[in-house]
Amino acid sequence: MYDGPLARLARFCYRRRRLVLLAWIVGAAAVLAVGFSFAAAADNDFSGGKAESSQAQDLIKKHFPTQEGDTLTLAIRADGGIDAVRPQVEKVLGELAHAPHVTSVSSPYRAPGQVSPDRRTAFAPVQLDKGSDDVPKQAVTAMISDVRKGSGDGLTLALGGSAVVSAETPGGGPTEGVGLLAAVIVLLIAFGSLLAMGLPIVTAIFGIGTGLAGIELLGHLLPAPGFSPIVAGLIGLGVGVDYALFIVTRYREALHGDDHEAHAADPEEATVIAIATAGRSVLFAGTTVVVALLGLFVMGQRLLNSVAVAASLTVLMTMITAVTLLPALLGFTGRNIDRFGLPFLARRRRRRPRSERWAGVIQRRPVLAVVVSAAALLTIAVPALSMRLSFTDSSTQPHDTSAYASHRILADGFGAGYDAPLIVVTRLPGDVRPVADIVRNTLGVASVTPVRTSQDGATAMFIAYPRTGLQDAATPKLVHTLRAAMAARDAGGPRVYVGGPSAATIDFADAVISRLPWLIAVVVGLSLILLLVLVRSVAIALKAALMNLVSIGAAYGVLTAVVQWGWLGRQLGFPTGMPVTSWVPLFMFPILFGLSMDYEVFLISRVREEYDRGAATREAVTRGLARTARVITAAAAIMVCVFLAVLLGADIAVKQMGLGLGVAVFIDATVVRMVLVPAIMELLGKANWWLPAPLARLLPNAEPPAPARTAPVRVE
């Protein structure tokens, strides 16, 4: 008999299944209604903190209040010169000036600096009264439409800016539905039964729905960026289905007498066995994911903290549904779990599963398996050494958008740097002209606007346009050069800040690079402690951490090769080669480390059970792999499909993360779990289970599985 907190919880949920199901339905309906009715607005402002761009922005907000809102740019291209199309252009400028949320429009006919030397290209800044996230998309879409109507007869007009990029990037889309459909298909193949397939899907929907609703409410306390629900939904769908999949699989094994039991268990006892064993692994695996995500707090960035909490909440809800709602649903299915089986998909029993034969092959040549697979993964990881970080902008958008058209017009007429302006601001009193001269004469600066003084006379600012765009490696170098030049000037004068949206993007990327080692150390350290508690083995915990780092490195390499180098980029939906979005590798690491630990937990916990029953290490690994290979493969296939489905969406940054996550899970479930893990455990032998006595006394005891009925002599 199984006993312990999880076993008692399973029995309660099984016996009070009607009450548990009713509580979940009522509770979920209430949370969904409240959460989505009172959802908090998104906050995509990654500035803040002590970065120089943040200090510059604070000065601008305080002394140049009219500059606080976002700025759009009307790009103008006239084949016969802009003077010949002045009536048409001024008509559009007038319409924009009277559009909602527009405070001012600067005509190029009154500002010579806004016209190219050949007078065929010009631009008009359109000042908004709010930030890009606060301006309604409908208002921006209407402006885009008005501008497009003004084009024709040799005149091309296009509106650009962050608000335009946001308006032209549709939210949602078919990705979630495609991912869910893929999960259904994989579960049907794995179970061969409609009823067994439906349980993980229903459980995951409850967990994800309540988690996402909770995120919307949590946004009032912890404002989060707009991609938070997408990230949380991706992770929640993947782990939610996987966790339920592992529990349902263990339930079927116990029900059919496949779990080393003396006889086939009745439905209640099978539920208890599933929750006490697979459910225990689910809690450890889910806790590892949550701990890894919360490791983002070491970055010291408020929006990253918000996303970490949001995603953790969704994972937490999927864990709770797996160990409470799922036992209740199993109570309703009972022995009918395999009903509504589909022809050709019913599970076929084999005397010796292919995975067991595969484990034997690996164990006969462990050194060769380790060398070949490790070399392959390290080779795939090589491109990651050249990874550059930035944020998406108009230049990275699909080429049929207004944002990209605006970028192309300005780049052709003025140079790519006109899409990456740098705002130089300083306090007064002081002579700003020498500062402007230093900036103007710096290699890489195309032009500098006249100096403007705030109405209160306390601050001065001007704009410097680089010769290169934001995505060019030379632009971050220019920002660092300008800041070094400003620091080297007379130390007695007021400090000069180099800021603006482009500088803020560069500062964020620099912060990611500098603090990523701390994130890695915290996530790896905490995950090692959790794994030590579960498997009580130093060697296995260290091996798991190392394997996870290798697979994540390989995923970074593939992401860099596709997104930055452009290998198969267009085929996968990336319009052009670009740096990796700064927050993508930052989120990939804790998510992937947590998910990789999931598979490690499910595999090693099963191996440990076999070992504790008296099997030798080699036999325990073979049995554990044989009993988990099918379900791990199904779980990984679901995750890969869910993650890669976002490639059908429009958000470039989210597509990058989906690609990286999908590749990493595929590598982890194949090369790592099926080759490296059995090969290394074969090489380690008895050392797999080494745990120093002092550490054994220090570590808490996790709830153990049921004791073996027999304990044969172990021969290593």
C-alpha positions as CSV (number, residue, x, y, z in Angstrom):
1,M,0.0,0.0,0.0
2,Y,1.1,3.5,-0.8
3,D,0.9,6.0,1.9
4,G,2.0,9.6,2.4
5,P,0.5,13.1,1.6
6,L,0.2,12.5,-2.1
7,A,-1.4,9.1,-1.7
8,R,-3.9,10.5,0.8
9,L,-4.6,13.5,-1.6
10,A,-5.2,11.0,-4.4
11,R,-7.6,9.0,-2.4
12,F,-9.6,12.0,-1.3
13,C,-9.8,13.4,-4.9
14,Y,-10.8,10.0,-6.2
15,R,-13.5,9.3,-3.6
16,R,-14.8,12.9,-3.6
17,R,-14.5,13.3,-7.3
18,R,-17.9,15.0,-7.8
19,L,-17.1,17.6,-5.2
20,V,-13.6,18.1,-6.6
21,L,-14.8,18.5,-10.2
22,L,-17.6,20.9,-9.1
23,A,-15.1,23.0,-7.2
24,W,-12.8,23.2,-10.2
25,I,-15.6,24.1,-12.6
26,V,-17.0,26.8,-10.3
27,G,-13.6,28.1,-9.3
28,A,-12.2,28.2,-12.8
29,A,-15.3,30.0,-14.1
30,A,-15.0,32.6,-11.4
31,V,-11.3,33.2,-12.0
32,L,-11.8,33.4,-15.8
33,A,-14.7,35.9,-15.5
34,V,-12.9,38.2,-13.0
35,G,-9.5,37.9,-14.6
36,F,-10.4,38.7,-18.2
37,S,-13.0,41.3,-17.2
38,F,-10.5,43.3,-15.1
39,A,-7.3,42.6,-17.1
40,A,-4.4,44.9,-16.5
41,A,-2.8,46.8,-19.4
42,A,0.5,45.6,-20.8
43,D,3.7,47.4,-20.1
44,N,6.5,47.0,-22.7
45,D,8.8,49.6,-21.3
46,F,12.1,47.8,-20.6
47,S,13.8,51.0,-19.6
48,G,14.4,51.9,-16.0
49,G,17.1,51.2,-13.5
50,K,20.5,52.8,-13.4
51,A,21.3,52.5,-17.2
52,E,22.4,55.7,-18.8
53,S,19.6,55.6,-21.3
54,S,17.1,55.5,-18.3
55,Q,18.7,58.5,-16.7
56,A,18.5,60.4,-20.0
57,Q,14.8,59.4,-20.4
58,D,14.1,60.7,-16.9
59,L,15.6,64.1,-17.8
60,I,13.6,64.2,-21.1
61,K,10.3,63.4,-19.3
62,K,10.9,66.1,-16.7
63,H,12.1,68.9,-18.8
64,F,10.7,68.1,-22.3
65,P,7.2,66.9,-21.5
66,T,6.0,67.2,-25.1
67,Q,8.6,64.5,-26.0
68,E,7.3,62.0,-23.5
69,G,4.9,60.3,-25.9
70,D,5.9,58.1,-28.7
71,T,7.0,59.5,-32.1
72,L,5.9,58.1,-35.5
73,T,7.8,59.0,-38.7
74,L,6.1,59.7,-42.0
75,A,8.6,58.7,-44.7
76,I,8.2,60.5,-48.1
77,R,9.7,59.4,-51.4
78,A,9.0,61.5,-54.5
79,D,10.5,60.4,-57.8
80,G,10.2,64.0,-59.2
81,G,11.3,65.7,-56.0
82,I,9.3,66.6,-52.9
83,D,8.6,70.1,-54.1
84,A,6.5,68.8,-57.0
85,V,4.2,66.9,-54.6
86,R,3.9,69.5,-51.9
87,P,0.0,69.7,-52.0
88,Q,-0.4,66.0,-51.7
89,V,2.1,65.7,-48.9
90,E,0.7,68.7,-46.9
91,K,-2.8,67.2,-47.2
92,V,-1.6,64.0,-45.6
93,L,0.3,66.0,-42.9
94,G,-2.9,67.9,-42.2
95,E,-4.9,64.7,-41.8
96,L,-2.3,63.3,-39.4
97,A,-2.2,66.6,-37.4
98,H,-5.9,66.2,-36.7
99,A,-5.8,62.4,-35.9
100,P,-6.5,61.3,-32.4
101,H,-3.5,61.2,-30.0
102,V,-1.3,63.4,-32.3
103,T,0.0,66.5,-30.6
104,S,2.2,67.9,-33.4
105,V,3.5,67.2,-36.9
106,S,6.8,68.7,-38.1
107,S,6.6,69.5,-41.9
108,P,9.8,68.8,-43.9
109,Y,8.9,72.0,-45.9
110,R,9.7,74.1,-42.8
111,A,12.8,72.0,-41.7
112,P,15.6,71.7,-44.2
113,G,17.2,69.0,-42.1
114,Q,14.3,66.7,-42.8
115,V,15.0,66.6,-46.6
116,S,17.7,64.5,-48.3
117,P,20.4,66.3,-50.4
118,D,18.7,65.2,-53.7
119,R,15.3,66.4,-52.4
120,R,13.6,63.2,-53.3
121,T,13.3,61.9,-49.8
122,A,12.0,63.5,-46.7
123,F,10.5,62.7,-43.3
124,A,8.0,64.2,-40.9
125,P,8.0,63.4,-37.2
126,V,4.5,62.8,-35.8
127,Q,4.4,63.3,-32.0
128,L,1.9,61.3,-30.0
129,D,0.5,62.1,-26.6
130,K,1.1,58.6,-25.2
131,G,3.6,55.8,-25.4
132,S,3.3,53.2,-28.2
133,D,1.6,50.7,-25.8
134,D,-1.0,53.2,-24.7
135,V,-2.2,54.4,-28.1
136,P,-5.1,52.3,-29.4
137,K,-4.2,50.1,-32.3
138,Q,-7.3,51.3,-34.1
139,A,-6.0,54.9,-34.1
140,V,-2.7,53.8,-35.5
141,T,-4.2,51.6,-38.1
142,A,-6.4,54.5,-39.3
143,M,-3.4,56.7,-39.7
144,I,-1.6,54.0,-41.7
145,S,-4.6,53.7,-44.0
146,D,-4.8,57.5,-44.5
147,V,-1.1,57.6,-45.4
148,R,-1.3,54.8,-47.9
149,K,-4.2,56.5,-49.6
150,G,-2.0,59.5,-50.2
151,S,0.5,57.5,-52.2
152,G,0.5,57.4,-56.0
153,D,1.7,59.2,-59.1
154,G,5.4,58.9,-58.2
155,L,4.8,59.6,-54.5
156,T,5.3,56.9,-51.9
157,L,4.3,57.5,-48.3
158,A,4.8,55.2,-45.4
159,L,4.3,55.5,-41.6
160,G,6.8,54.0,-39.3
161,G,7.6,53.7,-35.5
162,S,7.1,51.3,-32.6
163,A,3.4,52.0,-32.5
164,V,3.1,51.1,-36.1
165,V,5.1,47.9,-35.6
166,S,2.7,47.0,-32.7
167,A,-0.4,47.7,-34.7
168,E,0.8,45.6,-37.7
169,T,1.7,42.6,-35.5
170,P,-1.5,40.8,-34.9
171,G,-1.9,39.1,-31.5
172,G,-3.0,35.5,-31.0
173,G,-3.5,33.8,-34.3
174,P,-3.7,30.1,-35.0
175,T,-0.6,29.1,-33.1
176,E,-2.3,28.0,-29.9
177,G,-4.9,26.0,-31.8
178,V,-2.3,24.4,-33.9
179,G,-0.3,23.4,-30.9
180,L,-3.4,22.0,-29.2
181,L,-4.3,20.0,-32.3
182,A,-0.8,18.6,-32.5
183,A,-1.0,17.6,-28.8
184,V,-4.3,15.7,-29.6
185,I,-2.7,13.8,-32.5
186,V,0.3,12.8,-30.5
187,L,-1.8,11.7,-27.5
188,L,-4.0,9.6,-29.8
189,I,-0.9,7.9,-31.2
190,A,0.5,7.3,-27.7
191,F,-2.7,6.1,-26.1
192,G,-4.8,4.8,-29.0
193,S,-7.9,5.9,-27.1
194,L,-10.1,8.9,-27.3
195,L,-10.9,8.8,-23.6
196,A,-7.3,8.5,-22.5
197,M,-6.3,11.3,-24.9
198,G,-9.0,13.6,-23.6
199,L,-7.8,13.6,-19.9
200,P,-4.5,15.4,-20.4
201,I,-6.1,17.9,-22.7
202,V,-8.9,18.7,-20.3
203,T,-6.5,18.9,-17.4
204,A,-4.2,21.2,-19.3
205,I,-7.0,23.5,-20.4
206,F,-8.1,24.0,-16.8
207,G,-4.6,24.7,-15.6
208,I,-3.7,27.1,-18.5
209,G,-7.1,28.9,-18.4
210,T,-6.9,29.7,-14.6
211,G,-3.2,30.5,-14.9
212,L,-3.7,33.0,-17.7
213,A,-6.7,34.6,-15.9
214,G,-4.5,35.0,-12.8
215,I,-1.8,36.6,-14.9
216,E,-4.3,39.3,-16.1
217,L,-5.2,40.1,-12.5
218,L,-1.6,39.9,-11.3
219,G,-0.7,42.6,-13.9
220,H,-2.3,45.3,-11.6
221,L,0.5,44.5,-9.0
222,L,3.3,43.5,-11.4
223,P,2.8,45.1,-14.8
224,A,4.1,42.7,-17.5
225,P,4.9,43.1,-21.2
226,G,2.5,42.1,-23.9
227,F,4.2,38.8,-24.7
228,S,3.8,37.5,-21.1
229,P,0.5,35.6,-21.8
230,I,2.0,34.1,-25.0
231,V,5.1,32.8,-23.1
232,A,3.0,31.6,-20.2
233,G,0.5,29.9,-22.5
234,L,3.3,28.1,-24.4
235,I,4.9,26.8,-21.3
236,G,1.6,26.0,-19.7
237,L,0.3,24.0,-22.7
238,G,3.5,22.1,-23.0
239,V,4.0,21.1,-19.3
240,G,0.3,20.8,-18.6
241,V,-0.3,18.1,-21.2
242,D,3.0,16.4,-20.4
243,Y,2.4,16.2,-16.7
244,A,-1.1,14.7,-17.2
245,L,0.4,12.4,-19.8
246,F,2.9,10.9,-17.4
247,I,0.3,10.4,-14.7
248,V,-2.3,8.8,-17.0
249,T,0.4,6.5,-18.4
250,R,1.4,5.3,-14.9
251,Y,-2.3,4.8,-14.1
252,R,-2.8,2.6,-17.1
253,E,0.3,0.6,-16.2
254,A,-1.0,0.0,-12.7
255,L,-4.5,-0.8,-13.9
256,H,-3.1,-3.4,-16.3
257,G,-0.6,-4.9,-13.9
258,D,2.4,-3.5,-15.7
259,D,3.9,-1.8,-12.7
260,H,5.7,-4.7,-10.9
261,E,2.6,-5.2,-8.8
262,A,1.5,-8.7,-7.8
263,H,-1.8,-8.2,-9.6
264,A,-3.6,-5.6,-11.6
265,A,-4.7,-2.7,-9.3
266,D,-8.3,-1.6,-9.0
267,P,-9.0,2.0,-10.3
268,E,-8.7,3.6,-6.9
269,E,-5.4,2.0,-6.1
270,A,-4.1,2.6,-9.6
271,T,-4.9,6.3,-9.1
272,V,-3.0,6.3,-5.8
273,I,0.0,4.6,-7.4
274,A,0.0,7.1,-10.3
275,I,-0.2,10.2,-8.1
276,A,2.3,8.8,-5.5
277,T,4.9,8.0,-8.2
278,A,4.4,9.9,-11.4
279,G,2.6,12.7,-9.5
280,R,5.5,13.0,-7.1
281,S,7.8,13.4,-10.2
282,V,5.4,16.0,-11.6
283,L,5.7,18.1,-8.4
284,F,9.4,17.9,-8.5
285,A,9.6,18.7,-12.2
286,G,7.2,21.5,-12.0
287,T,8.9,23.0,-9.0
288,T,12.2,22.9,-10.9
289,V,10.6,24.9,-13.8
290,V,9.2,27.4,-11.3
291,V,12.5,27.8,-9.5
292,A,14.3,28.2,-12.8
293,L,11.9,30.9,-14.0
294,L,12.1,32.8,-10.7
295,G,15.9,32.8,-11.2
296,L,15.2,35.7,-13.6
297,F,14.9,37.9,-10.5
298,V,18.7,38.1,-10.4
299,M,18.5,40.2,-13.6
300,G,17.1,43.1,-11.5
301,Q,14.6,44.1,-14.3
302,R,11.1,44.7,-13.2
303,L,9.4,43.5,-16.4
304,L,11.4,40.3,-16.4
305,N,10.4,39.7,-12.8
306,S,6.8,40.1,-13.9
307,V,7.1,37.6,-16.8
308,A,8.8,35.1,-14.5
309,V,6.0,35.3,-11.9
310,A,3.4,35.1,-14.7
311,A,4.9,32.0,-16.3
312,S,5.5,30.4,-12.9
313,L,1.8,30.9,-11.9
314,T,0.7,29.1,-15.0
315,V,3.1,26.2,-14.3
316,L,1.9,26.1,-10.7
317,M,-1.7,25.8,-11.8
318,T,-0.9,22.9,-14.2
319,M,0.8,21.1,-11.3
320,I,-2.2,21.6,-9.1
321,T,-4.7,20.4,-11.7
322,A,-2.5,17.3,-12.4
323,V,-2.6,16.1,-8.7
324,T,-6.1,17.2,-7.8
325,L,-8.4,17.4,-10.9
326,L,-6.8,14.5,-12.8
327,P,-7.4,12.0,-9.9
328,A,-11.0,13.0,-9.9
329,L,-11.3,12.5,-13.6
330,L,-9.7,9.1,-13.3
331,G,-12.3,8.2,-10.8
332,F,-15.0,8.9,-13.4
333,T,-13.2,6.8,-16.1
334,G,-12.3,3.9,-13.9
335,R,-11.5,0.8,-16.0
336,N,-12.9,2.5,-19.1
337,I,-9.7,4.4,-19.7
338,D,-9.0,2.5,-22.9
339,R,-12.5,2.8,-24.3
340,F,-13.2,4.4,-27.7
341,G,-9.9,3.0,-29.0
342,L,-9.0,3.8,-32.6
343,P,-8.1,1.2,-35.2
344,F,-4.3,0.8,-35.8
345,L,-3.6,3.2,-32.9
346,A,-4.2,0.8,-30.0
347,R,-1.1,0.1,-27.9
348,R,0.7,-3.0,-28.9
349,R,2.6,-4.9,-26.3
350,R,6.0,-6.1,-27.1
351,R,8.0,-8.6,-25.1
352,R,11.1,-6.5,-25.5
353,P,10.5,-2.8,-26.4
354,R,12.7,-1.2,-29.0
355,S,13.9,1.3,-26.3
356,E,15.2,-1.6,-24.3
357,R,17.1,-3.0,-27.2
358,W,18.4,0.5,-27.9
359,A,19.6,0.9,-24.3
360,G,21.5,-2.4,-24.8
361,V,23.2,-1.0,-27.9
362,I,24.3,2.2,-26.1
363,Q,25.5,0.3,-23.0
364,R,27.8,-1.9,-25.2
365,R,29.5,1.1,-26.7
366,P,29.2,3.9,-24.0
367,V,32.5,5.7,-24.8
368,L,31.7,5.9,-28.5
369,A,28.1,7.1,-27.8
370,V,29.4,9.9,-25.4
371,V,32.1,11.1,-27.8
372,V,30.0,11.2,-30.9
373,S,26.9,12.8,-29.4
374,A,28.8,15.3,-27.3
375,A,30.9,16.3,-30.3
376,A,27.8,16.8,-32.4
377,L,26.1,18.9,-29.8
378,L,29.2,21.1,-29.2
379,T,29.5,21.6,-33.0
380,I,25.9,22.7,-33.2
381,A,26.5,25.1,-30.4
382,V,29.4,26.9,-32.1
383,P,27.3,29.6,-33.8
384,A,26.2,30.8,-30.3
385,L,29.7,32.2,-29.7
386,S,28.8,35.0,-32.2
387,M,25.3,35.7,-30.9
388,R,24.4,39.4,-30.9
389,L,21.4,40.8,-29.0
390,S,19.0,43.6,-29.8
391,F,15.3,44.3,-30.2
392,T,13.2,44.0,-33.3
393,D,12.5,47.2,-35.1
394,S,11.0,48.4,-38.4
395,S,14.0,47.0,-40.4
396,T,13.1,43.4,-39.2
397,Q,9.4,43.5,-40.0
398,P,7.9,41.7,-43.0
399,H,8.5,43.6,-46.2
400,D,4.9,44.2,-47.0
401,T,4.3,46.3,-43.9
402,S,4.2,50.0,-43.5
403,A,6.9,49.9,-40.9
404,Y,9.4,48.3,-43.2
405,A,8.4,50.5,-46.1
406,S,9.1,53.6,-43.9
407,H,12.5,52.1,-42.9
408,R,13.4,51.4,-46.5
409,I,12.6,54.9,-47.7
410,L,14.6,56.5,-44.9
411,A,17.5,54.1,-45.3
412,D,17.7,54.7,-49.1
413,G,17.4,58.5,-48.7
414,F,19.4,59.3,-45.5
415,G,21.1,56.1,-44.4
416,A,20.1,53.2,-42.2
417,G,20.9,55.3,-39.0
418,Y,17.8,57.5,-39.4
419,D,15.9,54.6,-37.9
420,A,18.2,54.5,-34.9
421,P,18.5,58.1,-33.5
422,L,20.4,58.7,-30.4
423,I,19.2,61.5,-28.0
424,V,22.0,63.4,-26.3
425,V,20.8,65.3,-23.2
426,T,22.6,67.3,-20.5
427,R,21.8,69.7,-17.7
428,L,22.4,73.4,-17.9
429,P,24.2,75.8,-17.3
430,G,27.0,74.9,-19.5
431,D,28.1,75.3,-23.1
432,V,26.5,72.5,-25.1
433,R,28.1,73.5,-28.5
434,P,31.4,71.6,-27.7
435,V,29.4,68.5,-26.9
436,A,27.6,68.7,-30.2
437,D,30.9,69.2,-32.0
438,I,32.4,66.1,-30.4
439,V,29.4,64.0,-31.3
440,R,29.3,65.5,-34.9
441,N,32.9,64.6,-35.5
442,T,32.7,61.1,-34.1
443,L,33.3,58.4,-36.7
444,G,30.0,56.7,-37.4
445,V,27.8,59.7,-36.8
446,A,25.9,60.9,-40.0
447,S,24.4,64.2,-38.7
448,V,23.4,66.1,-35.6
449,T,20.3,68.2,-35.2
450,P,20.4,71.8,-33.7
451,V,20.6,72.0,-29.9
452,R,17.2,72.5,-28.2
453,T,16.8,74.0,-24.7
454,S,13.9,73.2,-22.4
455,Q,11.4,75.9,-21.5
456,D,12.7,76.0,-17.9
457,G,16.2,76.5,-19.2
458,A,17.5,73.6,-17.1
459,T,18.3,71.0,-19.8
460,A,19.5,70.9,-23.4
461,M,19.2,68.1,-26.0
462,F,19.9,67.2,-29.6
463,I,19.7,64.1,-31.8
464,A,22.6,62.3,-33.4
465,Y,21.9,60.0,-36.3
466,P,24.3,57.1,-36.8
467,R,25.4,55.9,-40.2
468,T,24.3,52.4,-39.3
469,G,21.0,50.9,-38.2
470,L,20.1,49.5,-34.8
471,Q,20.7,45.9,-35.9
472,D,24.2,46.6,-37.2
473,A,27.1,45.6,-34.9
474,A,28.7,49.1,-35.4
475,T,25.8,51.0,-33.7
476,P,26.4,49.6,-30.1
477,K,30.1,50.3,-30.6
478,L,29.2,53.9,-31.5
479,V,27.1,54.3,-28.4
480,H,29.9,53.1,-26.2
481,T,32.4,55.4,-28.1
482,L,30.2,58.4,-27.6
483,R,29.8,57.7,-23.9
484,A,33.5,57.3,-23.5
485,A,34.1,60.6,-25.3
486,M,31.5,62.3,-23.0
487,A,33.2,60.9,-19.9
488,A,36.6,62.0,-21.1
489,R,35.6,65.7,-21.6
490,D,36.0,68.3,-18.9
491,A,34.9,66.5,-15.7
492,G,33.9,69.8,-14.2
493,G,30.9,70.3,-16.5
494,P,27.4,68.7,-16.2
495,R,27.2,65.1,-17.1
496,V,26.1,64.3,-20.7
497,Y,23.8,61.3,-21.3
498,V,23.4,59.4,-24.5
499,G,19.9,57.9,-24.5
500,G,16.9,57.3,-26.6
501,P,15.1,54.1,-27.6
502,S,18.1,52.7,-29.5
503,A,20.5,53.4,-26.6
504,A,17.9,51.7,-24.2
505,T,17.9,48.6,-26.5
506,I,21.7,48.5,-26.4
507,D,21.8,49.0,-22.6
508,F,19.3,46.2,-22.1
509,A,21.4,43.8,-24.3
510,D,24.5,44.8,-22.3
511,A,22.7,44.1,-19.0
512,V,21.7,40.6,-20.3
513,I,25.2,39.7,-21.3
514,S,26.7,41.0,-18.0
515,R,24.1,39.3,-15.7
516,L,23.5,36.1,-17.6
517,P,26.3,34.2,-15.8
518,W,24.6,35.0,-12.5
519,L,21.3,33.7,-13.8
520,I,23.0,30.5,-14.9
521,A,24.7,30.0,-11.5
522,V,21.4,30.6,-9.6
523,V,19.2,28.4,-11.8
524,V,21.8,25.5,-12.0
525,G,22.5,25.7,-8.2
526,L,18.8,25.6,-7.1
527,S,17.9,22.9,-9.6
528,L,20.8,20.7,-8.4
529,I,19.5,20.9,-4.9
530,L,16.0,19.9,-6.0
531,L,17.4,17.0,-8.0
532,L,19.6,15.9,-5.1
533,V,16.5,15.7,-2.9
534,L,14.7,13.6,-5.5
535,V,17.3,11.1,-6.7
536,R,19.8,11.4,-3.8
537,S,22.8,11.1,-6.0
538,V,25.6,13.6,-6.5
539,A,26.7,12.1,-9.8
540,I,23.3,12.0,-11.4
541,A,22.5,15.6,-10.4
542,L,25.8,16.9,-11.7
543,K,25.4,14.9,-14.9
544,A,21.9,16.3,-15.4
545,A,23.1,19.9,-15.0
546,L,26.0,19.4,-17.5
547,M,23.8,17.6,-20.1
548,N,21.2,20.4,-19.8
549,L,23.8,23.1,-20.4
550,V,25.1,21.3,-23.5
551,S,21.6,20.9,-25.0
552,I,20.8,24.6,-24.3
553,G,24.0,25.6,-25.9
554,A,23.1,23.6,-29.0
555,A,19.7,25.4,-29.1
556,Y,21.4,28.8,-28.8
557,G,23.6,27.7,-31.8
558,V,20.7,26.8,-34.0
559,L,18.8,30.0,-33.0
560,T,21.9,32.1,-33.9
561,A,22.4,30.3,-37.2
562,V,18.8,30.7,-38.3
563,V,17.9,34.2,-37.0
564,Q,21.3,36.0,-37.1
565,W,23.1,34.2,-39.9
566,G,19.9,33.7,-42.0
567,W,20.2,29.9,-42.5
568,L,16.7,28.8,-43.6
569,G,15.5,32.1,-42.0
570,R,13.0,33.1,-44.7
571,Q,11.7,29.5,-44.9
572,L,10.9,29.7,-41.2
573,G,9.3,33.1,-41.3
574,F,12.1,35.5,-40.5
575,P,12.1,38.3,-43.0
576,T,15.8,39.1,-42.8
577,G,18.9,38.3,-40.8
578,M,18.9,40.1,-37.4
579,P,20.4,39.8,-34.0
580,V,18.5,37.6,-31.5
581,T,16.0,39.5,-29.5
582,S,17.6,40.4,-26.1
583,W,15.0,38.7,-23.8
584,V,14.8,35.5,-25.9
585,P,18.0,33.7,-24.7
586,L,17.3,35.1,-21.3
587,F,14.0,33.3,-21.0
588,M,15.1,30.3,-23.0
589,F,17.7,29.3,-20.4
590,P,15.5,28.9,-17.3
591,I,12.6,27.5,-19.3
592,L,14.8,24.9,-21.0
593,F,16.7,24.1,-17.9
594,G,13.5,23.5,-16.1
595,L,11.9,21.5,-18.9
596,S,15.1,19.4,-19.4
597,M,15.0,18.6,-15.7
598,D,11.4,17.4,-16.2
599,Y,12.6,14.6,-18.5
600,E,15.5,13.9,-16.2
601,V,13.2,13.5,-13.3
602,F,10.8,11.2,-15.1
603,L,13.5,9.0,-16.4
604,I,15.9,8.9,-13.4
605,S,13.0,8.5,-10.8
606,R,11.9,5.4,-12.7
607,V,15.5,4.1,-12.9
608,R,15.8,4.7,-9.2
609,E,12.7,2.7,-8.5
610,E,14.1,-0.2,-10.4
611,Y,17.4,0.1,-8.6
612,D,15.7,0.2,-5.2
613,R,13.8,-3.0,-6.1
614,G,17.2,-4.7,-6.4
615,A,18.1,-4.4,-10.0
616,A,21.8,-3.7,-10.9
617,T,22.5,-0.3,-12.4
618,R,22.7,-1.5,-16.0
619,E,19.4,-3.4,-15.7
620,A,17.8,-0.5,-13.8
621,V,18.8,1.9,-16.6
622,T,17.5,-0.5,-19.3
623,R,14.2,-1.0,-17.5
624,G,13.8,2.7,-16.7
625,L,14.4,3.7,-20.3
626,A,12.1,1.0,-21.6
627,R,9.3,2.2,-19.4
628,T,9.7,5.9,-20.0
629,A,11.0,6.2,-23.6
630,R,7.6,6.0,-25.2
631,V,6.0,8.5,-22.9
632,I,9.0,10.9,-22.9
633,T,9.0,10.7,-26.7
634,A,5.3,11.6,-26.8
635,A,5.8,14.4,-24.2
636,A,8.7,15.8,-26.2
637,A,6.7,15.6,-29.5
638,I,3.9,17.6,-27.9
639,M,6.3,20.2,-26.6
640,V,8.1,20.5,-30.0
641,C,4.8,20.9,-31.9
642,V,3.5,23.5,-29.4
643,F,6.7,25.5,-29.5
644,L,7.2,25.3,-33.3
645,A,3.6,26.2,-33.9
646,V,4.5,29.9,-33.0
647,L,6.4,30.0,-36.3
648,L,3.0,30.5,-37.9
649,G,2.4,33.7,-35.9
650,A,3.5,37.3,-36.6
651,D,5.6,38.3,-33.6
652,I,9.2,38.0,-34.6
653,A,10.6,37.7,-31.1
654,V,8.1,35.1,-30.0
655,K,8.9,33.1,-33.1
656,Q,12.5,33.2,-32.1
657,M,11.8,31.8,-28.7
658,G,9.5,29.1,-30.1
659,L,12.2,28.0,-32.5
660,G,14.8,27.8,-29.8
661,L,12.6,26.0,-27.3
662,G,11.4,23.5,-30.0
663,V,15.0,22.6,-31.1
664,A,16.2,22.3,-27.5
665,V,13.4,19.9,-26.4
666,F,14.0,17.8,-29.5
667,I,17.7,17.6,-28.8
668,D,17.1,16.8,-25.1
669,A,14.5,14.1,-25.7
670,T,16.6,12.3,-28.4
671,V,20.4,12.8,-28.1
672,V,20.6,13.6,-24.4
673,R,17.9,11.3,-22.9
674,M,18.3,8.4,-25.3
675,V,22.1,8.4,-25.8
676,L,24.1,10.5,-23.4
677,V,22.2,9.6,-20.2
678,P,22.3,5.7,-20.6
679,A,25.9,5.9,-21.8
680,I,27.2,8.0,-18.9
681,M,25.3,6.0,-16.4
682,E,26.9,2.8,-17.8
683,L,30.3,4.4,-17.5
684,L,29.7,5.5,-13.9
685,G,28.4,2.2,-12.6
686,K,28.1,2.2,-8.8
687,A,29.2,5.8,-8.7
688,N,25.8,6.8,-10.1
689,W,24.3,6.4,-6.6
690,W,27.1,8.0,-4.6
691,L,25.9,10.3,-1.8
692,P,28.2,11.3,1.0
693,A,26.8,10.4,4.4
694,P,26.9,14.0,5.8
695,L,24.9,15.2,2.7
696,A,22.5,12.3,3.0
697,R,21.7,13.4,6.6
698,L,21.3,17.0,5.5
699,L,19.0,16.5,2.6
700,P,15.3,16.1,3.4
701,N,13.7,12.8,2.4
702,A,11.2,13.1,-0.5
703,E,8.2,10.9,-0.3
704,P,9.6,7.5,-1.4
705,P,7.8,5.1,-3.8
706,A,6.3,1.9,-2.4
707,P,8.8,-0.6,-1.1
708,A,9.6,-3.5,-3.4
709,R,7.9,-6.8,-2.7
710,T,11.1,-8.6,-3.2
711,A,14.7,-7.5,-2.9
712,P,16.9,-9.7,-5.1
713,V,20.7,-9.6,-4.6
714,R,22.1,-6.8,-6.7
715,V,25.2,-7.7,-8.8
716,E,27.0,-4.7,-10.3
